[in-house]
Amino acid sequence: MFFHKKRNVHGLILLDKPSGMSSNQALQKVKSIFNAKKAGYIGTLDPLATGMLPICFGECAKFSSYLTESNKRYHVIAKLGEKTSTSDSYGIVIEKRPILFTNFQLNASIKELTGLINQIPSMYSAIKYNGIPLYKYARQGLNIKRKIRKVMIYSIDSVIQKDNLIEFTVLCSKGTYIRTLIEDLGEKLGCGAHVIFLRRLQVASYSYTKLVKITDLYKLLNKNNTKNINFFQKIDNLLMPIDSPVSFLPEVYLSCTESYHFKLGQIVNYQSNIKNSLVRVIEKKDKKFIGLGRINTEALLIPYRLVSIY
C-alpha cells in the first residue's frame, strides 16, 4: 500500500468477516486499509465462519474486555451422519453413521444442550497451551488434555432438519464453541455431525445492520487512491465511538474544571443518584468521552480507566 506513516486511529468497526480467512488475517487487512498503528479483534471466528468480528482501534481497545464477556448469536448449519477431524467441513471425515433418530429424540437432545452445559474445547481451537494455540498441536497429530468449561446456551431456535442437514440459531455465552456444540449434538443423536456453515449474527447488542465488508473498504480505497485525506475521512466515518463497548453504562457529565482533575486521575466530588456503579464520563463542553469512573456511596467519582488521547 502507498501509505507510509501509521495513523492514530480510535474507535470500533463491526467487520463482516468473509469465509476462508482467519480472524487475524481479517484484522491485518483492515488494519492495513486504515493504516492504523494499533488494532485488535474481539472473539475469534474460525476460518469457515463469517459474520460479526468487532475490531477495536487505538484507545477503544482499553474497553474491549466488556465485549469479550458478552453474549453471541450464531446461525449454524450442520451435516448429520459424518464426524470430521476438526468438527467442521475443513477437516477429513473420520466416521460415518446412519441417521436414525426420531423427532422426539432431536427435541430431547436440543433440550439437553440448552442451559448451563459442559464443553471440552476442540483441539482445533485458538485456546493456548504453554503459549501455543491448540490447533498447532493438532496439526502435528498431538492431543492435549483440555479442561472442561461451563458455558451457557440461552436458546436454540428456528430448528429445521431435513435429510442429512440441520439448521438453527443459537444464543450463547462467551467461550462457547459452536463446533463442539454440533459435535455433542451429533453424538446425542447417535449419528455424528459437523459444521458446514457458521455465521455470527450478534455480539452484545450490536446491530447486524452495522456490518462492514472488507470488499466495501477496498472499493472506497480504489475510488480515492489519489486523495489520501479524503479516503481516510470516509473510512473513519465508519468507525463507532471509543466508548461503544461500554455503551450500556450510564453517562455523567463533568465541567471543564472537573474534567481537568479527572483526566489527571484525581477523585472528583460528584452528586448523583447513581451509587456503586461504573459510569461513562463525558466532558460537558465538547461532549467527549474521557474514560470510565466509579461513583461510590460518598458521592465521589473515582477514575477507573482513562482515555489518553485528550
C-alpha positions in Angstrom: 0.0 0.0 0.0 1.2 3.5 -0.7 0.8 4.9 2.8 3.9 5.0 5.0 3.4 6.7 8.4 0.9 4.8 10.5 -2.0 6.7 11.9 -3.5 7.0 15.4 -7.0 5.6 14.8 -9.5 5.3 17.6 -12.9 3.6 17.5 -14.7 0.4 16.6 -15.8 -1.2 13.4 -18.0 -4.3 13.0 -16.4 -6.3 10.3 -18.4 -8.8 8.3 -15.6 -11.4 8.2 -15.6 -13.5 5.0 -15.3 -17.3 5.0 -11.9 -18.8 4.3 -9.9 -16.2 6.2 -8.7 -16.4 9.8 -9.7 -13.7 12.2 -6.1 -12.4 12.4 -5.8 -12.3 8.6 -9.0 -10.2 8.5 -7.7 -7.9 11.2 -4.4 -7.4 9.4 -6.2 -6.5 6.2 -8.4 -4.0 7.9 -5.6 -2.5 10.0 -3.6 -2.0 6.7 -6.5 -0.4 4.9 -7.0 2.1 7.9 -3.2 2.5 8.1 -3.6 2.2 11.8 -0.9 1.9 14.5 -2.9 -0.3 16.8 -5.9 -2.6 16.4 -7.3 -5.9 17.7 -10.3 -8.1 17.2 -12.7 -9.4 19.8 -13.9 -13.1 19.8 -12.1 -15.4 17.3 -14.1 -16.7 14.4 -13.0 -19.9 12.7 -11.8 -19.6 9.0 -15.0 -21.3 8.0 -17.2 -18.8 9.8 -18.5 -15.4 8.6 -20.1 -12.5 10.3 -19.6 -10.1 13.1 -16.0 -9.6 14.1 -15.6 -6.4 16.2 -12.3 -4.6 15.6 -11.1 -2.1 18.2 -8.7 0.6 17.1 -6.4 2.5 19.5 -7.9 3.7 22.8 -11.1 1.7 22.1 -9.1 -1.5 23.0 -9.0 -0.3 26.6 -12.7 -1.1 26.8 -12.8 -4.2 24.6 -13.0 -6.7 27.5 -16.6 -5.7 28.0 -17.4 -7.1 24.6 -15.3 -10.2 25.2 -17.5 -11.0 28.1 -20.7 -10.5 26.2 -23.2 -13.0 24.7 -23.1 -14.0 21.0 -25.8 -15.2 18.5 -25.0 -17.6 15.6 -26.7 -19.1 12.6 -25.4 -22.6 12.0 -26.0 -25.4 9.5 -24.6 -28.8 10.2 -24.3 -32.0 8.2 -25.5 -35.1 10.0 -24.1 -38.7 9.7 -20.5 -37.6 9.4 -17.9 -36.8 12.1 -14.8 -34.9 10.9 -11.3 -34.4 12.4 -12.0 -30.7 13.0 -15.8 -30.8 13.7 -16.3 -28.7 10.6 -16.1 -29.2 6.8 -12.4 -28.2 6.7 -11.5 -31.5 8.3 -11.4 -35.0 7.0 -14.3 -37.4 7.6 -13.2 -39.9 10.3 -16.6 -41.6 10.9 -19.9 -42.2 9.1 -23.0 -43.4 10.7 -26.7 -43.8 9.6 -29.2 -41.1 10.6 -31.9 -42.9 12.6 -33.1 -40.6 15.3 -36.7 -39.5 15.7 -38.1 -36.0 16.1 -38.7 -36.7 19.8 -35.0 -37.6 20.2 -34.0 -34.5 18.3 -36.1 -32.2 20.6 -34.8 -34.0 23.7 -31.2 -33.7 22.6 -31.6 -30.0 21.9 -33.2 -29.5 25.4 -30.2 -31.3 27.0 -27.8 -28.9 25.3 -29.7 -25.8 26.4 -28.9 -24.1 29.7 -25.6 -24.4 31.6 -23.7 -27.2 29.9 -20.1 -28.6 29.9 -17.9 -28.4 26.9 -14.5 -29.7 26.1 -13.0 -27.3 23.5 -11.9 -28.7 20.2 -8.2 -29.4 19.6 -8.7 -27.1 16.6 -9.5 -24.1 18.8 -7.4 -21.0 19.4 -7.1 -21.7 23.1 -3.4 -21.7 24.1 -1.4 -24.4 25.9 2.0 -23.3 27.0 1.6 -20.2 24.9 0.8 -22.1 21.7 -2.7 -22.4 20.1 -4.2 -25.9 20.4 -4.7 -26.1 16.6 -0.9 -26.0 16.1 -0.6 -29.1 18.3 -3.5 -30.7 16.4 -1.8 -30.2 13.0 1.2 -32.1 14.4 -1.1 -35.0 15.4 -0.8 -34.2 19.1 -3.7 -34.4 21.5 -3.5 -32.1 24.6 -5.8 -32.7 27.6 -8.3 -29.9 27.8 -10.2 -28.7 30.8 -14.0 -28.9 30.8 -15.6 -25.5 30.7 -19.1 -24.5 31.6 -20.9 -22.3 29.1 -24.5 -21.1 28.9 -26.7 -21.9 25.9 -29.6 -19.5 26.4 -31.6 -20.7 23.4 -31.6 -22.9 20.3 -34.3 -21.6 17.9 -35.7 -22.0 14.4 -34.6 -25.6 14.2 -35.0 -27.1 10.7 -34.0 -30.6 10.0 -34.2 -32.1 6.5 -32.5 -35.2 5.3 -28.9 -35.0 6.4 -28.8 -31.3 7.3 -29.9 -29.4 10.5 -30.1 -25.7 10.8 -30.8 -23.3 13.8 -29.8 -20.1 15.6 -28.2 -20.2 19.0 -27.7 -17.5 21.6 -24.8 -18.4 23.9 -22.4 -17.0 26.5 -18.7 -16.1 25.9 -16.4 -19.1 25.4 -19.0 -21.3 23.6 -17.6 -23.4 20.8 -20.3 -24.0 18.2 -18.3 -26.8 16.5 -18.3 -28.6 19.9 -22.0 -27.9 20.4 -22.7 -29.5 17.0 -20.4 -32.5 17.7 -22.1 -33.1 21.0 -25.5 -32.9 19.3 -24.3 -35.4 16.7 -23.2 -37.8 19.5 -26.5 -37.5 21.4 -28.4 -38.3 18.1 -26.1 -41.3 17.5 -25.1 -40.3 14.0 -22.3 -37.7 14.4 -22.3 -34.2 12.9 -20.1 -31.4 11.7 -20.5 -27.7 10.9 -20.7 -26.7 7.2 -21.9 -23.1 7.7 -21.5 -20.7 10.6 -22.3 -17.0 10.8 -22.1 -14.8 13.8 -25.2 -12.6 13.8 -24.7 -10.6 17.0 -22.2 -9.6 19.7 -23.7 -8.0 22.8 -26.4 -5.7 21.5 -24.7 -4.6 18.3 -26.9 -4.4 15.2 -26.4 -6.7 12.3 -27.1 -3.7 10.0 -23.8 -2.0 11.0 -21.6 -4.7 9.5 -18.9 -3.5 7.1 -17.3 -5.8 4.5 -13.6 -5.8 3.6 -14.6 -5.5 -0.1 -16.5 -2.3 0.7 -13.4 -0.8 2.3 -11.3 -1.7 -0.8 -13.9 -0.1 -3.1 -13.5 3.1 -1.1 -9.7 2.8 -1.3 -9.7 2.3 -5.1 -12.0 5.3 -5.6 -9.8 7.6 -3.5 -6.3 6.2 -4.1 -5.1 9.6 -5.2 -6.8 11.5 -2.3 -5.5 10.0 0.9 -7.1 12.5 3.2 -10.5 12.2 1.6 -10.3 8.4 1.8 -9.3 8.4 5.5 -12.2 10.8 6.3 -14.6 8.4 4.6 -13.4 5.2 6.3 -13.1 7.0 9.7 -16.7 7.9 9.4 -17.5 4.2 9.5 -16.0 3.9 13.0 -18.2 3.7 16.1 -17.2 5.8 19.1 -14.4 4.8 21.5 -17.0 4.1 24.3 -19.1 1.8 22.1 -18.1 -1.4 24.0 -19.4 0.3 27.2 -22.4 2.0 25.8 -24.7 0.1 28.3 -23.2 2.1 31.2 -24.8 5.4 32.3 -23.3 8.7 31.4 -22.2 11.5 33.7 -21.1 15.0 32.5 -18.2 17.0 34.0 -17.4 20.7 33.7 -14.0 21.7 32.3 -12.5 22.1 35.8 -13.9 18.7 36.9 -12.7 17.1 33.7 -9.2 18.5 34.1 -8.8 16.9 37.6 -10.5 13.6 36.5 -8.1 13.3 33.5 -5.2 13.7 35.9 -6.5 10.6 37.8 -7.9 12.6 40.7 -11.1 11.9 42.6 -13.9 14.4 41.8 -16.8 15.3 44.1 -20.0 14.4 42.2 -23.6 14.3 43.5 -25.6 11.7 41.7 -28.4 9.2 42.3 -26.1 6.5 40.8 -24.3 4.6 43.5 -21.6 2.0 43.4 -21.6 1.8 39.6 -19.2 2.3 36.7 -20.2 5.2 34.5 -19.1 6.7 31.2 -17.5 10.1 32.0 -18.2 12.8 29.4 -16.7 16.3 29.2 -19.7 18.6 29.1 -18.2 21.3 26.8 -17.0 19.1 23.9 -19.2 16.0 24.6 -16.0 13.9 24.6 -15.8 10.6 26.3 -12.8 10.8 28.7 -12.9 7.5 30.5 -14.7 5.3 33.0 -15.3 6.3 36.6 -16.9 4.7 39.6 -19.4 6.6 41.7 -19.3 5.4 45.3 -21.8 6.0 48.1 -19.9 9.1 49.4 -20.8 10.9 46.1 -17.2 10.7 44.8 -16.3 10.0 41.2 -13.2 7.8 41.2 -11.2 7.4 37.9 -11.3 3.8 36.7 -9.9 3.7 33.2 -8.9 6.9 31.3 -8.7 7.8 27.6 -5.2 9.2 27.0 -5.7 11.0 23.7 -7.1 14.2 25.1 
